[in-house]
Amino acid sequence: MFGAVCCAAPFANSVGAYVALATGARDDGGGIAVGGSVADIPPRMLAAYRNAAQQVGRHVPKCRGMRWPILAGIAKVESNHAIGRSVAGNGDIRPKIFGVLLNGSGAGGNTTVFPDTDGGRWDGTATGERAVGPFQFLPSTWDGVGKDASGDKRADPHNADDAALGAAVYLCGNGRDLTKQSQLAAAIFQYNRSNEYVANVRGWIDQYTAAAKSPDLGNVSGDVRTVIEAALAQRGVPYSWGGGTAKGPSTGICCSPSGKSGAAIKGFDCSGLTTYAYAQAGIRLPRTAAAQAGVGQRIPASAGTRALKPGDLVFYAYAPGRDSTIYHVGIYVGAGQMVNAARPGTVVRLDAVDAMSGYAGGARLL
């Protein structure tokens, strides 16, 4: 079985759920594609993030670089974008999202007692504090940053629009420049004082930033366009070791070199994704990345990435020049980008061709 799958890079990605909500929000990949740009964010939540990024300047005029992927990264880790809840047209989320009671019990990772500050107004209990809403604000923090973005003259952390704007205000501080990586990291650290948390959120920000950039396919047609559009349509589908067939995403197997199992994940690994995309143009590929390098016209690594054309397979090897060591494959879409199922813990996304190590050339099948 091990040889039947595409090998991913031998290290684990840090992205994953960080806060365990008492209400049990799932990370089941059940999001909805929005305009082909983002695949795991429900449309109403994405609208809230975008609106907040546009409105925050009214409240923190000196803030620079606030983007919706930053807010999406926070919300992904905090509540998985409220997936499983109902989000009304006005942004109200029901049932409400409550974190664990922060009473120092150790449940959900809390070890510090937070006394009640809101009489249960936002967190539903007067016996202590619970984080609330899709951005998991403590009521005491919400009192300082909560804003009315929905126009009902009430700042409600259980409203998607209000919560997203409150998060934007909080991250902006007194006027951070979030285009600077050090200040972005400081903003996320302020949100949750954990280096692991910062790494998780930044991983999701990078994924959403890449996923939101749609390539220009204006000069691409025929079978090449069919392959690329088929691959792009899978953005946001989870990586699954051994997952993916010519018919679409499938449950994978155990286990990757980093010990990650795909047995409970329906999705794609790298060669599963290429197998599926090329099948839509009637081309049957062998299942592993190394075997796929033997199909079509080989493009040597020595020719450089500029020799690639949209629709080409892109390969990576532990020892470039030795195709038997190829461990990864993507689909080139142009402008230095590829559709990529990178590694366990990620989703199918757009990446730079140089995002993976050991460039080993490409193959032209169309």
C-alpha positions in Angstrom: 0.0 0.0 0.0 2.8 2.4 0.8 4.1 2.5 -2.7 0.6 3.3 -4.1 0.5 6.8 -2.8 2.2 10.1 -3.4 4.9 10.8 -0.9 4.5 14.1 0.9 7.3 16.1 2.5 8.5 14.2 5.6 7.4 16.7 8.2 4.1 17.6 9.8 2.2 20.8 9.2 1.3 22.7 12.4 -2.1 23.8 11.2 -4.9 22.3 13.2 -7.8 23.1 15.6 -6.5 24.8 18.7 -9.5 25.7 20.9 -11.9 22.8 21.8 -15.3 24.3 22.1 -17.8 22.9 24.6 -20.4 23.0 21.8 -18.3 20.7 19.6 -17.7 22.7 16.4 -16.4 20.2 13.8 -13.5 20.5 11.4 -15.1 18.3 8.8 -14.2 20.1 5.6 -17.8 20.8 5.0 -17.4 24.4 3.8 -18.8 25.8 0.6 -16.8 27.1 -2.3 -17.2 30.8 -2.9 -16.6 32.1 -6.4 -13.8 29.6 -6.9 -11.6 31.5 -4.5 -12.0 29.9 -1.1 -13.3 26.4 -0.5 -13.8 25.8 3.2 -15.5 29.1 4.4 -19.3 29.4 4.3 -20.3 32.4 2.1 -21.9 34.4 4.9 -18.8 34.1 7.1 -16.5 35.1 4.2 -18.7 38.2 3.6 -18.3 39.1 7.3 -14.5 38.8 7.1 -14.4 40.9 3.9 -16.7 43.6 5.3 -14.7 43.8 8.5 -11.4 44.3 6.6 -12.9 47.1 4.7 -14.6 48.8 7.7 -11.8 48.6 10.3 -10.2 51.8 9.0 -13.1 53.8 10.4 -12.3 52.6 13.9 -8.5 52.3 13.7 -7.4 54.9 11.1 -3.7 54.1 11.5 -4.1 50.4 10.9 -2.4 49.1 7.8 -2.6 45.7 6.0 -5.8 44.3 7.5 -7.0 41.6 5.0 -9.8 39.1 5.2 -7.4 36.1 5.2 -6.1 37.3 8.6 -9.6 37.3 10.1 -10.3 33.9 8.4 -7.2 32.4 9.9 -8.3 33.4 13.4 -11.9 32.2 12.9 -10.7 28.9 11.4 -8.7 28.1 14.5 -11.3 29.5 17.0 -14.5 28.1 15.6 -14.0 26.5 12.2 -15.9 29.4 10.7 -19.0 28.5 12.7 -19.6 25.5 10.4 -22.5 23.5 11.8 -24.3 26.7 12.9 -27.0 28.7 11.1 -25.9 32.2 10.1 -28.8 34.4 9.3 -28.8 37.1 6.7 -28.2 39.7 9.4 -25.2 37.8 10.6 -26.7 36.3 13.8 -25.3 32.8 14.6 -27.5 30.2 16.1 -27.0 28.2 18.2 -24.5 30.5 19.8 -20.9 29.4 20.2 -19.6 29.1 23.8 -16.2 28.0 24.9 -15.5 26.0 28.0 -16.1 27.5 31.4 -12.8 29.1 32.4 -12.8 27.9 36.0 -9.3 26.5 36.2 -10.6 22.9 36.0 -8.2 22.0 33.1 -11.1 21.2 30.8 -10.4 22.4 27.3 -6.9 23.4 28.3 -7.9 26.2 30.8 -5.9 26.4 34.0 -6.8 29.9 35.1 -9.9 31.1 36.9 -11.7 34.0 35.1 -14.4 35.5 37.3 -17.6 36.6 35.7 -17.7 40.1 34.2 -20.9 40.3 32.2 -23.5 38.6 34.5 -24.1 36.1 31.8 -25.1 38.6 29.2 -22.9 37.2 26.5 -21.6 33.9 27.8 -24.9 32.6 29.3 -23.5 32.1 32.8 -22.9 34.3 35.9 -20.7 31.7 37.5 -17.6 32.5 35.5 -16.4 33.5 32.0 -16.6 31.7 28.7 -15.3 32.7 25.4 -18.1 33.5 23.0 -18.9 33.7 19.3 -17.0 32.7 16.2 -13.9 34.7 17.3 -14.1 33.4 20.9 -13.9 36.7 22.7 -14.0 36.9 26.5 -16.9 39.2 27.5 -14.4 41.5 29.2 -12.4 41.9 26.0 -15.5 42.3 23.9 -16.6 45.2 26.0 -13.5 47.1 24.9 -13.4 46.2 21.2 -17.0 45.2 20.2 -18.4 47.2 17.3 -21.7 47.3 15.5 -21.0 46.3 11.9 -24.5 44.9 11.1 -26.3 48.3 11.6 -28.7 47.2 14.4 -27.0 49.6 16.9 -25.9 46.6 19.0 -22.4 45.1 19.2 -23.0 41.4 19.5 -20.1 38.8 19.6 -22.6 36.2 18.4 -23.2 38.2 15.2 -20.7 37.3 12.4 -20.3 40.9 11.2 -19.9 42.4 14.6 -17.5 39.7 15.7 -15.3 40.0 12.6 -15.1 43.7 13.0 -14.3 43.4 16.7 -11.5 41.0 15.9 -10.1 43.4 13.2 -10.1 46.2 15.7 -8.4 44.1 18.3 -5.7 42.9 15.9 -5.1 46.4 14.7 -4.4 47.6 18.2 -3.4 51.3 18.2 -2.5 51.2 14.5 -0.3 48.2 13.6 1.1 47.6 10.1 0.0 44.1 9.5 1.9 43.9 6.2 5.0 43.5 8.4 5.3 39.9 9.5 6.7 40.9 13.0 3.7 43.1 13.7 1.2 40.5 12.3 2.8 37.9 14.6 2.5 40.3 17.6 -1.1 40.9 16.8 -1.9 37.2 16.7 0.1 36.6 19.9 -1.9 39.3 21.6 -5.1 37.4 20.6 -3.8 34.2 22.3 -0.4 34.2 24.0 0.9 31.0 22.6 3.6 30.5 20.0 1.7 27.3 18.8 -1.4 29.3 18.3 0.5 32.0 16.3 1.9 29.2 14.1 -1.5 27.7 13.5 -3.2 30.9 12.6 -0.3 32.1 10.3 -0.5 28.7 8.5 -4.2 29.3 7.8 -3.6 32.9 6.7 -1.0 31.7 4.2 -3.4 29.1 2.9 -6.3 31.5 2.5 -4.1 34.1 0.9 -2.9 31.5 -1.7 -6.3 30.1 -2.3 -7.8 33.6 -2.9 -5.5 34.3 -5.8 -7.1 33.0 -8.9 -4.8 32.5 -11.9 -5.5 34.2 -15.2 -6.7 31.5 -17.6 -7.6 33.9 -20.4 -5.2 32.3 -22.8 -5.7 28.7 -21.7 -8.2 26.5 -23.6 -9.1 23.0 -24.5 -7.9 20.0 -22.5 -5.4 22.2 -20.6 -8.1 24.4 -19.3 -10.2 21.3 -18.4 -7.4 19.9 -16.3 -6.6 23.2 -14.5 -10.2 24.0 -13.8 -10.8 20.5 -12.4 -7.8 20.9 -10.1 -8.8 24.5 -9.0 -12.3 23.3 -8.2 -10.8 21.1 -5.5 -9.3 24.0 -3.5 -10.1 23.6 0.1 -10.5 19.9 0.0 -8.4 18.3 2.8 -5.1 16.6 2.2 -5.5 12.8 2.7 -2.5 10.5 2.6 -3.4 8.0 -0.2 -6.7 9.8 -1.0 -8.1 10.7 -4.4 -9.0 8.7 -7.5 -10.0 9.5 -11.1 -13.5 10.0 -9.8 -12.7 12.5 -7.1 -11.7 12.8 -3.4 -11.6 9.6 -1.4 -10.7 8.3 2.0 -6.9 7.7 2.3 -4.7 5.2 4.2 -2.2 5.1 7.0 0.4 6.5 7.2 2.7 9.3 5.8 6.4 9.5 6.7 5.4 12.0 9.4 2.9 9.4 10.8 -0.3 11.1 9.6 -3.1 8.8 8.6 -5.6 9.6 5.8 -7.8 6.7 6.8 -10.4 9.1 8.3 -10.0 11.9 5.8 -11.8 12.2 2.5 -9.6 14.2 0.2 -6.5 14.1 -2.1 -2.8 13.5 -1.8 -0.6 15.1 -4.5 -0.8 12.3 -7.1 -4.4 11.6 -6.3 -5.2 15.2 -7.2 -3.3 15.0 -10.5 -4.9 11.6 -11.3 -8.3 13.2 -10.9 -7.6 16.4 -12.8 -6.1 14.6 -15.8 -8.9 12.1 -15.9 -11.3 14.9 -16.6 -9.5 15.3 -19.9 -9.5 11.6 -20.6 -5.9 11.0 -19.6 -5.2 8.1 -17.2 -2.1 8.6 -15.0 -0.3 6.0 -12.9 -0.9 6.6 -9.2 2.5 7.7 -7.8 4.3 10.9 -8.4 7.5 9.1 -9.5 5.5 7.0 -12.0 3.8 10.1 -13.4 7.2 11.5 -14.3 7.5 8.8 -16.9 4.4 10.0 -18.8 4.5 12.6 -21.6 7.3 14.9 -22.6 9.8 15.3 -19.8 10.9 18.8 -19.0 14.4 18.7 -17.3 15.0 20.7 -14.1 18.0 22.2 -15.9 15.6 24.1 -18.2 14.3 26.0 -15.2 10.7 26.8 -14.2 10.3 29.2 -17.1 10.1 26.2 -19.4 6.9 25.2 -17.7 3.5 25.8 -19.4 0.0 25.7 -17.9 -1.2 22.2 -17.5 2.3 20.7 -17.0 3.0 18.4 -14.1 5.6 19.7 -11.7 7.9 17.3 -9.8 10.0 17.5 -6.7 12.6 14.9 -5.6 14.8 14.2 -2.7 17.7 13.9 -5.2 16.9 16.0 -8.3 18.1 14.2 -11.4 17.0 10.8 -10.0 13.4 10.3 -10.8 13.1 7.3 -8.5 13.4 9.8 -5.6 10.5 12.0 -6.7 8.2 12.6 -3.7 5.8 15.2 -4.9 3.8 16.5 -7.9 1.6 19.5 -8.7 -0.1 21.0 -11.7 1.4 24.2 -13.1 -1.2 27.0 -13.8 1.2 29.8 -14.9 2.7 32.9 -13.3 5.0 30.7 -11.1 2.0 29.0 -9.4 0.7 25.4 -9.2 -2.3 23.7 -7.8 -0.9 21.8 -4.9 -2.0 19.1 -2.3 1.1 19.8 -0.2 1.1 17.7 2.9 -1.0 16.4 5.8 -2.8 19.2 7.6 -3.2 21.4 4.6 -5.9 21.7 1.9 -5.7 21.8 -1.9 -4.5 25.3 -2.7 -2.5 27.5 -5.0 1.2 27.6 -4.1 4.3 29.1 -5.6 6.3 26.5 -7.6 9.2 27.1 -5.3 7.1 26.3 -2.2 8.4 22.8 -2.3 12.0 21.8 -2.1 14.0 19.7 -4.7 12.5 21.0 -8.0 12.9 18.1 -10.5 11.4 19.5 -13.7 8.1 18.7 -15.2 6.1 16.7 -17.8 3.9 17.9 -20.6 1.0 15.7 -21.4 -1.1 18.1 -23.4 
